[in-house]
Amino acid sequence: MISVKALTKRYAGVTAVDQISFEVAKGQIVGFLGPNGAGKTTTMRMLTCFLPPTSGGATVAGFDVLDQPLQVKKRIGYLPETPPIYPEMGTVEYLKFVGKLKGLRGADLQKRVDYVCDRCSIADVKKKLLGKLSKGYRQRVGLAQAIIHNPDVLILDEPTAGLDPKQINETRDLIKSLSGDHTIILSTHILPEVEQTCEYVIIINKGKLAATDSVRNLRARTRGAESVVIEIGGRSGAVEAAVVQNKLEQIPGVSRALCKQQIDNRIVFEVESQKGRLVRGDLARAVVAFGWDLNELRPAAMSLEEIFLQLTGSEAAAQNENEKAPVEELQKQ
C-alpha cells in the first residue's frame, strides 16, 4: 500500500530525512516513532504531497507522490495533532463541507456523513457547534473528516494528544477498529499506545531509519543478553534481598541481579546474563541448591520504551518536548 525508497529531504544544506526506505502492507497499523527533530513530520508531509522530496520517491496505493500528487491525496485521510475544524460550524455542516471538498455529492455525501457519524460515535453531537465540543469529541470529528471519503491510507499525527485516560482508550479502540478497511500510520510519543495499537513500528533517528519491524522481532533483535524474572520464596520464613542478590550474582554467566519487589517471604528479581550466555537452567538449579523455593522463572519482556531508547539513544529520546531542533524550525519556514 505504501512504498518508500531512499526518500530524502534537505533544507538549506541540513538533511531532515536521509534516504529512508520502508514498506507498509494493506490494512496494517504502523507506529511511526522518533525523537523530536528526527524527521517524522517531514516524512509525513512528503507522503501526503505537502512537501516534495529532494531525492528518492514514494508511492501510495500505487500512485507516485511526485508524478501523481492529486491521485495520492484522494487516497489519503490526514488527521494532524490539532484537528482542522471550524468552531463556528455545526458537526454535520462541517462534515458535508469537507466531503464536498473531497468530491462527494448528493446521496453519496449524505450516506458517508451518516456512516462516519456512526463509526466515530458522534451522532449525538450532529447538531452541535464544533466550538462547543469537548476535546475528545473534536478528536472524533477530526477522525470522521479524515475517513469521510473512504481513503486507502490514514495518517494520524498524535491522535490522542491532550485527551483524558477514558478518551484515550476510546480513541485507541476506534483506531484499531479502522484497521483492515484502512492502512494506518500512527505518529505518537506515547509508546505504550503504540504497543497496544500497532502491529509494526518504524523508528527514525536524526533523519535515518533506525528500525522497521514488529515489536516482537525488535525485542529479539535489541536484547543482546538474556534477561529473566525470577520469584524466590523462603521455605522457613523471610529471606533477605541482599543475601539473595549476592548469591545470584555469583552464579557463572550472571552479570547482575536487581530486586524488583519483596512481599513477606517472596522476592522478585530481574536477572541479566552476560552477552551470549543462557543462565535459566543454572539459575533454577542454584535456587533449589540454596534451599529456596523457585516460584516463577520467565523471560523478561523488553518494553517498547527500552527498545526506543536503545535505538535512538537516551539523550535524544529524553529531549525536552518544548525544545525545537534546528531542523524543526526549518521545516516550518
C-alpha positions in Angstrom: 0.0 0.0 0.0 2.9 2.4 0.8 6.4 2.0 -0.6 9.2 4.4 0.3 12.6 4.2 -1.4 15.6 6.3 -0.5 13.3 9.2 0.5 15.4 12.4 1.2 14.6 15.9 2.1 17.2 18.7 2.6 16.7 22.3 3.8 19.5 24.8 3.0 22.1 22.1 3.5 20.5 20.5 6.5 19.3 16.9 5.8 16.0 16.4 7.6 15.3 13.0 6.1 18.2 10.9 4.8 17.4 8.1 2.3 14.8 6.2 4.3 13.1 3.1 2.8 10.2 1.1 4.1 7.1 -0.8 3.1 3.6 -0.8 4.7 1.2 -3.5 3.7 -2.5 -3.1 3.2 -4.6 -3.0 6.3 -1.7 -2.6 8.8 -1.5 -0.2 11.7 2.1 1.0 11.8 3.6 3.2 14.6 5.9 5.9 13.3 8.4 6.9 16.1 11.4 9.1 16.6 12.7 11.8 18.9 12.0 15.5 18.3 13.7 16.7 15.1 14.1 13.1 13.8 12.2 13.9 10.6 8.8 12.3 11.3 6.7 15.4 10.3 8.8 16.0 7.2 8.3 12.4 6.1 4.5 12.6 6.7 4.3 15.8 4.7 6.1 14.2 1.8 3.8 11.2 1.9 0.8 13.5 1.9 2.2 15.6 -1.0 2.5 18.8 1.0 6.3 18.7 0.5 8.3 17.4 -2.5 11.3 15.2 -1.7 14.7 16.3 -2.6 15.5 12.9 -3.9 14.2 9.3 -3.8 10.5 8.6 -4.0 7.3 7.1 -2.6 4.1 5.6 -3.8 0.8 5.4 -2.0 -1.8 2.9 -3.3 0.3 2.6 -6.4 0.5 6.3 -7.2 3.7 8.3 -7.2 3.8 11.3 -4.8 5.8 13.4 -7.3 4.1 12.5 -10.6 0.5 11.9 -9.4 0.0 14.0 -6.2 -3.7 14.6 -6.8 -4.3 10.8 -7.1 -2.4 10.3 -3.8 -4.3 13.0 -2.0 -7.6 11.4 -3.0 -6.5 8.2 -1.3 -5.2 9.7 1.9 -7.0 10.8 5.1 -5.0 13.0 7.3 -5.5 14.0 11.0 -2.9 16.5 12.3 -2.3 16.9 16.0 -4.8 19.7 16.1 -8.0 18.7 14.3 -8.7 21.1 11.3 -12.2 22.2 12.4 -14.1 25.5 12.2 -15.6 26.3 15.7 -18.5 28.3 14.2 -19.7 25.3 12.1 -22.0 22.5 13.2 -20.8 18.9 13.1 -22.9 17.8 10.1 -22.4 21.1 8.3 -18.6 20.7 8.7 -18.5 17.1 7.5 -20.6 17.9 4.5 -18.3 20.8 3.7 -15.2 18.5 3.9 -17.0 15.8 1.9 -17.7 18.3 -0.9 -14.1 19.4 -0.9 -13.2 15.7 -1.4 -15.5 15.2 -4.3 -18.7 13.8 -2.7 -22.1 14.9 -3.8 -25.8 14.3 -3.2 -26.9 10.9 -1.8 -23.3 9.6 -1.6 -22.3 12.6 0.6 -25.2 12.1 2.9 -24.5 8.4 3.1 -20.9 9.0 4.1 -21.8 11.6 6.6 -24.2 9.2 8.3 -21.6 6.4 8.2 -18.7 8.4 9.8 -21.0 9.8 12.4 -22.0 6.3 13.4 -18.5 4.9 13.1 -16.8 7.6 15.1 -19.7 7.8 17.7 -20.5 11.4 17.1 -24.2 11.0 16.1 -25.3 12.6 19.4 -23.5 15.8 18.6 -24.6 16.2 15.0 -26.3 19.5 15.6 -23.8 21.0 18.0 -21.3 23.7 17.1 -17.8 22.4 16.9 -16.6 25.1 19.2 -18.8 23.8 21.9 -17.5 20.2 21.8 -15.1 18.6 24.2 -11.5 17.8 23.2 -12.5 14.1 22.9 -15.4 14.9 20.6 -13.3 17.3 18.5 -10.8 14.5 18.0 -13.5 12.1 16.9 -14.8 14.7 14.4 -11.2 15.1 13.1 -11.1 11.3 12.5 -14.5 11.5 10.9 -13.4 14.1 8.4 -10.2 12.0 7.7 -12.2 9.0 6.6 -15.3 10.6 5.1 -14.0 9.9 1.5 -13.1 6.3 2.5 -9.4 6.7 1.9 -7.0 3.7 1.4 -4.5 5.3 3.9 -4.9 7.1 7.2 -2.1 9.2 8.6 -2.7 10.2 12.2 -0.3 12.6 14.0 -0.6 12.4 17.8 -4.3 11.5 17.7 -4.7 11.2 21.5 -2.7 14.3 22.5 -4.4 16.2 25.3 -7.1 13.5 25.9 -8.0 12.1 29.3 -7.5 8.3 30.0 -11.1 7.4 29.1 -10.9 9.4 25.9 -7.5 7.8 25.0 -9.0 4.3 25.4 -12.0 5.2 23.3 -9.8 6.8 20.5 -7.4 3.9 20.6 -10.3 1.4 20.2 -11.7 3.4 17.3 -8.3 3.5 15.5 -8.0 -0.3 16.0 -11.5 -0.8 14.5 -10.5 1.1 11.4 -7.6 -1.3 10.5 -8.3 -3.7 7.7 -10.5 -1.1 6.0 -7.7 1.4 6.0 -3.9 1.2 6.2 -2.9 3.4 9.2 0.3 5.3 10.0 0.2 6.5 13.6 2.8 9.0 14.8 2.9 9.5 18.6 5.1 10.0 21.6 3.0 7.7 23.8 5.0 4.4 23.4 2.5 2.2 25.4 -0.1 3.3 23.0 1.9 2.0 20.1 2.4 -1.3 21.8 -1.3 -1.7 22.3 -2.4 -0.4 18.9 0.2 -1.1 16.3 1.4 -4.3 14.6 4.6 -2.9 13.3 6.8 0.1 14.1 9.1 2.4 12.1 11.7 4.2 14.1 13.8 7.0 12.7 16.6 9.0 14.3 18.4 12.0 13.0 16.7 11.6 9.7 17.8 8.0 9.2 15.9 4.8 9.5 16.8 3.1 12.8 14.4 0.1 12.6 11.3 -1.2 11.0 9.8 -4.5 12.3 7.2 -5.9 14.6 7.6 -5.1 18.3 8.2 -8.8 19.0 11.0 -9.0 16.5 12.6 -5.8 17.7 12.7 -7.2 21.2 14.6 -10.2 19.9 17.0 -8.1 17.9 17.8 -5.5 20.5 18.1 -7.8 23.5 21.8 -8.7 23.3 21.8 -10.8 26.5 19.2 -12.9 28.3 17.1 -11.3 31.0 14.8 -13.3 33.2 12.4 -12.6 36.0 12.7 -15.0 38.9 10.5 -15.2 42.1 12.1 -16.8 45.1 10.4 -17.9 48.3 11.9 -18.8 51.7 10.9 -22.2 52.9 11.3 -21.3 56.6 10.3 -17.6 56.7 11.5 -14.4 55.1 14.7 -14.2 53.0 17.0 -11.2 52.9 17.2 -9.5 49.5 20.8 -8.6 49.9 21.7 -12.2 50.6 19.8 -13.5 47.6 21.2 -10.8 45.3 24.8 -11.7 46.4 24.3 -15.4 45.7 22.6 -14.9 42.4 25.4 -12.7 41.1 27.9 -15.4 42.0 26.3 -17.8 39.5 28.5 -18.2 36.4 27.2 -16.2 33.5 25.1 -13.7 35.6 26.0 -10.1 35.2 23.7 -8.6 37.7 20.5 -9.2 39.7 18.1 -6.4 40.6 15.5 -6.7 43.3 12.1 -5.6 41.8 9.6 -6.5 44.6 9.6 -8.1 48.1 6.4 -9.3 49.7 6.6 -11.2 53.0 8.8 -14.3 52.3 8.7 -13.8 48.4 11.3 -11.8 46.4 11.2 -11.0 42.7 14.5 -10.4 40.9 15.3 -9.4 37.3 18.5 -11.3 36.4 20.6 -10.3 33.4 23.1 -12.6 31.9 26.4 -11.8 30.2 26.2 -11.4 26.5 25.8 -14.7 24.7 25.1 -16.7 27.9 21.9 -18.6 28.8 21.5 -18.9 32.5 18.0 -20.1 33.2 19.0 -23.7 33.8 21.8 -22.7 36.1 19.6 -20.3 38.0 16.9 -22.9 38.6 19.4 -25.4 39.9 21.2 -22.9 42.1 18.0 -21.6 43.7 17.0 -25.2 44.7 20.5 -25.9 45.9 20.4 -22.8 48.1 17.3 -24.2 49.8 14.8 -21.7 48.4 11.5 -22.2 46.6 11.5 -21.4 42.9 8.0 -19.9 42.4 8.5 -18.4 38.9 11.1 -18.2 36.2 10.3 -16.5 32.9 11.9 -14.3 30.2 11.7 -10.6 31.0 9.7 -8.7 28.4 11.5 -5.7 26.9 9.3 -2.7 26.7 9.0 -0.6 23.5 10.4 2.4 25.5 13.6 0.4 26.2 13.8 -0.5 22.6 13.3 3.1 21.6 15.9 4.4 24.0 18.4 1.8 22.8 17.9 2.5 19.1 17.8 6.3 19.3 20.0 7.0 22.4 18.6 8.1 25.7 19.8 11.6 25.3 17.9 12.1 22.1 14.8 10.4 23.4 14.8 12.5 26.6 14.9 15.7 24.6 12.7 18.4 26.1 9.2 18.3 24.5 9.2 22.1 24.1 12.7 22.4 22.7 12.8 22.9 18.9 15.7 21.5 17.0 17.1 23.5 14.1 15.6 21.1 11.6 12.1 21.5 13.1 12.5 25.3 12.8 13.5 24.9 9.1 10.5 22.7 8.4 8.1 25.4 9.5 9.6 28.0 7.2 
